Each structure stands twice: as structure tokens, then as C-alpha cells.
């Protein structure tokens, strides 16, 4: 991290895992036994523009997973052990209840990724005046927020705050 990096938020999980959202990228820091590195740690450093989305799963534990635009990051599935997942620098393992507590931050992270991705797509197709990519991203975000609210993962206050941030 550079001293002039703007920190948007930090999510600290038990077991030596943390997600740090900066203005232009996200860091996943891991230290201790769960990293697969004896006496050390791992740091995943990902530019928002290189990611397509973040996903989260809950079960006996929570998982926050970053997905790369180029498909280079493996996706979490039931075929992997928690040790293997812990070794991946793009995945944060946390308590299942942390996922619910962090919903507002996860929605903000998803917005940062989508905003950066929209900028990449717009610059790649600047000859085209088609604005559907931007509006589709906003629609997807609003639908995801509504789904999280319907599923009881966001309170009415959290949903309203996240929705007003998206709509500006």
C-alpha cells in the first residue's frame, strides 16, 4: 500500500484474514496458519478494472471471492477444501455471520468493481455510442440489492442507504 492510498473500508475476519478496499483496488491480506505459508502470509492485490465481480457464499463459514475479467482466478466450489481456499489470494474466509454484517460494504465493493468495469468497457468501445452497458450495470446492482433485501440479508435501512448511493 502507498501512503497516499485512499482507504474506503476494511473488513477484518477472524483467523488472520482482511479485505481492504482502496479507491482503485482491493487487497486481501492473509497471515497465519490458514495461508499455506509457514510463518508468513499472502497478499492479493487486484485492480477493480481487472475484476468482473465479487461473490459471497455462506455455509459453515463465509467466503468472499473475487472474479477476474480474464477468468484467471479459480472459482470456489464444493470440490475444494477450506485449506485450498485459504491458500488462494483472491478469496477471504470469514465467519458466516460476518457476511450478513458486511452486506453494505459488499454492495459497495460490487459497485466499485462494476464502475471500474464499466469504464474499461466504455473505453474499449468508445466508437460506439451505446450506453446500455452503464445502465445494465446499474440495473444489475439494483436487482442484486433488492434480492439481498428480500432474502433478509439487508435491513430496510441498509437497503435504502445502498440504493441511494447507487442512484447518486
MARLO-804227 format. One record per residue (C-alpha): x, y, z; residue in one letter. Coordinates in steps of 0.2 Angstrom, whole numbers, always signed. Example, Ala and Ser with C-alpha at 12.3 -4.5 7.8 and 13.67 -1.06 7.14 Angstrom:
2
<kolke <+62,-22,+39>,"A"> <kolke <+68,-5,+36>,"S"> 
This chain:
168
<kolke <+0,+0,+0>,"X"> <kolke <+6,+18,-4>,"X"> <kolke <+4,+31,+10>,"X"> <kolke <-7,+41,-1>,"X"> <kolke <-19,+27,-5>,"X"> <kolke <-37,+31,+0>,"X"> <kolke <-45,+18,+11>,"X"> <kolke <-63,+15,+8>,"X"> <kolke <-66,+2,+21>,"X"> <kolke <-58,-13,+29>,"X"> <kolke <-66,-29,+34>,"X"> <kolke <-57,-39,+47>,"X"> <kolke <-61,-58,+49>,"X"> <kolke <-56,-70,+62>,"X"> <kolke <-41,-81,+58>,"X"> <kolke <-30,-68,+51>,"X"> <kolke <-40,-63,+35>,"X"> <kolke <-44,-45,+30>,"X"> <kolke <-51,-36,+15>,"X"> <kolke <-45,-18,+12>,"X"> <kolke <-55,-8,-1>,"X"> <kolke <-45,+6,-8>,"X"> <kolke <-50,+19,-21>,"X"> <kolke <-43,+10,-36>,"X"> <kolke <-41,-8,-30>,"X"> <kolke <-44,-21,-17>,"X"> <kolke <-32,-30,-6>,"X"> <kolke <-35,-47,+3>,"X"> <kolke <-22,-50,+16>,"X"> <kolke <-20,-67,+25>,"X"> <kolke <-7,-71,+38>,"X"> <kolke <-5,-86,+50>,"X"> <kolke <-8,-105,+48>,"X"> <kolke <-23,-103,+36>,"X"> <kolke <-12,-96,+22>,"X"> <kolke <-2,-112,+17>,"X"> <kolke <+14,-102,+20>,"X"> <kolke <+23,-106,+37>,"X"> <kolke <+27,-91,+47>,"X"> <kolke <+21,-79,+33>,"X"> <kolke <+6,-73,+24>,"X"> <kolke <-1,-69,+7>,"X"> <kolke <-7,-53,-1>,"X"> <kolke <-19,-52,-16>,"X"> <kolke <-19,-35,-24>,"X"> <kolke <-32,-33,-38>,"X"> <kolke <-37,-18,-48>,"X"> <kolke <-56,-15,-49>,"X"> <kolke <-54,-14,-68>,"X"> <kolke <-47,-32,-69>,"X"> <kolke <-62,-39,-59>,"X"> <kolke <-79,-43,-65>,"X"> <kolke <-87,-46,-49>,"X"> <kolke <-86,-52,-31>,"X"> <kolke <-96,-66,-24>,"X"> <kolke <-100,-72,-7>,"X"> <kolke <-106,-89,+0>,"X"> <kolke <-111,-95,+17>,"X"> <kolke <-112,-112,+25>,"X"> <kolke <-102,-117,+40>,"X"> <kolke <-91,-102,+36>,"X"> <kolke <-92,-87,+24>,"X"> <kolke <-82,-85,+8>,"X"> <kolke <-79,-68,-1>,"X"> <kolke <-72,-72,-18>,"X"> <kolke <-66,-60,-32>,"X"> <kolke <-68,-65,-50>,"X"> <kolke <-56,-59,-64>,"X"> <kolke <-61,-52,-80>,"X"> <kolke <-49,-63,-89>,"X"> <kolke <-55,-79,-80>,"X"> <kolke <-38,-82,-72>,"X"> <kolke <-44,-84,-54>,"X"> <kolke <-52,-101,-49>,"X"> <kolke <-70,-101,-43>,"X"> <kolke <-74,-108,-26>,"X"> <kolke <-84,-124,-27>,"X"> <kolke <-88,-138,-15>,"X"> <kolke <-74,-148,-23>,"X"> <kolke <-61,-138,-14>,"X"> <kolke <-56,-139,+4>,"X"> <kolke <-55,-124,+16>,"X"> <kolke <-36,-126,+16>,"X"> <kolke <-35,-125,-3>,"X"> <kolke <-47,-110,-2>,"X"> <kolke <-37,-102,+11>,"X"> <kolke <-21,-103,+1>,"X"> <kolke <-30,-93,-14>,"X"> <kolke <-25,-74,-13>,"X"> <kolke <-42,-69,-21>,"X"> <kolke <-53,-77,-8>,"X"> <kolke <-57,-71,+10>,"X"> <kolke <-63,-84,+23>,"X"> <kolke <-74,-77,+37>,"X"> <kolke <-87,-82,+49>,"X"> <kolke <-104,-85,+41>,"X"> <kolke <-112,-71,+51>,"X"> <kolke <-99,-59,+45>,"X"> <kolke <-106,-60,+28>,"X"> <kolke <-123,-54,+34>,"X"> <kolke <-115,-40,+45>,"X"> <kolke <-105,-34,+30>,"X"> <kolke <-118,-33,+17>,"X"> <kolke <-117,-14,+15>,"X"> <kolke <-98,-15,+12>,"X"> <kolke <-100,-30,+0>,"X"> <kolke <-113,-20,-10>,"X"> <kolke <-101,-5,-11>,"X"> <kolke <-86,-17,-16>,"X"> <kolke <-98,-23,-30>,"X"> <kolke <-101,-6,-35>,"X"> <kolke <-83,-1,-36>,"X"> <kolke <-79,-16,-47>,"X"> <kolke <-94,-13,-58>,"X"> <kolke <-90,+6,-60>,"X"> <kolke <-72,+2,-65>,"X"> <kolke <-78,-12,-77>,"X"> <kolke <-90,+0,-85>,"X"> <kolke <-76,+12,-88>,"X"> <kolke <-65,-1,-96>,"X"> <kolke <-79,-7,-107>,"X"> <kolke <-83,+11,-112>,"X"> <kolke <-65,+15,-116>,"X"> <kolke <-64,-1,-126>,"X"> <kolke <-79,+3,-137>,"X"> <kolke <-78,+22,-137>,"X"> <kolke <-83,+22,-155>,"X"> <kolke <-100,+15,-151>,"X"> <kolke <-112,+27,-143>,"X"> <kolke <-122,+13,-135>,"X"> <kolke <-124,+17,-116>,"X"> <kolke <-133,+1,-112>,"X"> <kolke <-118,-6,-103>,"X"> <kolke <-119,+8,-90>,"X"> <kolke <-137,+7,-87>,"X"> <kolke <-137,-13,-87>,"X"> <kolke <-124,-12,-73>,"X"> <kolke <-134,-1,-63>,"X"> <kolke <-150,-11,-66>,"X"> <kolke <-140,-27,-61>,"X"> <kolke <-134,-18,-45>,"X"> <kolke <-151,-13,-40>,"X"> <kolke <-158,-30,-43>,"X"> <kolke <-145,-38,-33>,"X"> <kolke <-148,-26,-18>,"X"> <kolke <-167,-29,-19>,"X"> <kolke <-163,-48,-19>,"X"> <kolke <-152,-46,-4>,"X"> <kolke <-166,-36,+5>,"X"> <kolke <-179,-49,+0>,"X"> <kolke <-168,-63,+7>,"X"> <kolke <-166,-54,+24>,"X"> <kolke <-148,-51,+22>,"X"> <kolke <-150,-32,+21>,"X"> <kolke <-161,-22,+33>,"X"> <kolke <-173,-9,+26>,"X"> <kolke <-161,+5,+32>,"X"> <kolke <-145,-4,+24>,"X"> <kolke <-155,-6,+8>,"X"> <kolke <-161,+12,+7>,"X"> <kolke <-143,+18,+10>,"X"> <kolke <-135,+7,-3>,"X"> <kolke <-149,+11,-16>,"X"> <kolke <-147,+30,-13>,"X"> <kolke <-128,+28,-15>,"X"> <kolke <-131,+19,-32>,"X"> <kolke <-143,+32,-38>,"X"> <kolke <-132,+46,-33>,"X"> 
